Amino acid sequence: MLKIFIVSSLFFISGICFSQTTGEVSGRVIDRSNQQPLQDVSVSVLKNKIVISGSVSDEKGFFKIDEIPVGEYTIRLSLVGFNPLFIDNIVVNSGAPADVFAELEIVSTELIEITEERFRNPNDISNSFKNLNYEEIRRAPGGFEDIGRVVQTLPGVSFVNDGRNDLIVRGGSPSENLFLVDNSVVPNINHFGSQGSTGGPISIINLELLREINFVTGGFSAKYGDKLSSILELKLREGSREKFLSDINLSATGFGAVFEGPIGSEKKGSWIFSARRSYLDLIFNASGFGFVPAYSSAQLKAVYDFNDKNSLTVNAYGNLDNVKFNNDTEENIQDNETILDNDQKGYVNTFELKSLISKKSFALFNLGRTYNNFKYLGRDSLFNDVFRNNSKRKRNHSESGILPFTR
């Protein structure tokens, strides 16, 4: 009886959700040079170059547009003294507001250059730059909603095999790539990652928390360090500052849930949390496989504005990966002889304080810690150890700088 009630309730709730034909777009607009909110920015929702609806940002840079028919739109943002910005592939659903985060650049009068406004290039990088937003990554054919697999399809990038998302850029090694998550260096963003390298079967970062990525394959400045092949910069979105939202989802890589909501009642902060687990072990067990890989991850981001000039961002995420063997038959024992037992766990946590210095610059103070534990074990048919590795990698880092925001 309880099962019937639950199923009926789900159908009832689904019917209510699907019966709604309108949604909303909400977000925030800031100045790219100093990361401060912009007021009175004109925000327009376009469909086939026709304005459907619009609004303006408030004193904290926030805006919200209600009663938009469900569908896909382009957002145009414009303000006197700033270059207009177009953001494509904004999907409006009835379940949750479409989140938009935009950074406008000040108009330069020293040089007149006519370019297509939809294509954005950082001021300090002249070529070999590609920007992809959440919707472009989600829709990428064969990407399985995995960041690394989508980047593998870009020009100048090749891959090792179909089972991994290692990036080989311009003939280099996967260890020559740099990963940045919200300005913090991360050794590897993948489950079952290769020790000392940057690849793996599937990404730890939940796509639902991703705002956009910047992929640079050459001409990057010295501030990125000594990496030779590429820079993959991931920018995570903030949680909703309006209300509590939840989403339970199932994808090609696993099932999980995302929860988000405001901190306080004055839009001063937000939090977003996600947890995921693979279901490959269930499929492998049901199919009679001799080995079963399983992985899970959790991720948290919190943002709080102390005042108009200072804000704190906290990121934390971790993973648990393990391979289990079903040595219940002689055939499975023989098959598992050549398979390496691979158990991994790790976490990353960072704290970033951002402070306004002047109208065109700001300071970043970043503290973080990364930890990874790799356990590899190889055995023969008599379960004798022939190879064993148990290593830990720990790194504490701190970075600070005063700079204009040029990325």
Secondary structure, 3 states (H helix, E strand, C coil): CHHHHHHHHHHHHHHHHHHCCEEEEEEEEEECCCCCECCCCEEEEEECCEEEEEEECCCCCEEEEEEEECEEEEEEEECCCECCEEEEEEEECCCCCEEEEEEECECCCCCCCCCCCCCCCCCCCCCCEEEEEHHHHHHCCCCCCCHHHHHCCCCCEECCCCCCCCCEECCCCHHHEEEEECCEEECCCEECCCCCCCCCCEECCCHHHEEEEEEECCCCCHHHCCCCCEEEEEEECCCCCCCCEEEEEECCCCEEEEEEEEECCCCCEEEEEEEEECCHHHHHHHHCCCEEEEEEEEEEEEEEECCCCEEEEEEEEEEEEEEEECCCCHHHHHHHHHCCEEEEEEEEEEEEEEEEEECCEEEEEEEEEEEEEEEEEEECCCCCEEEEEEEEEEEEEEEEEEECCCC
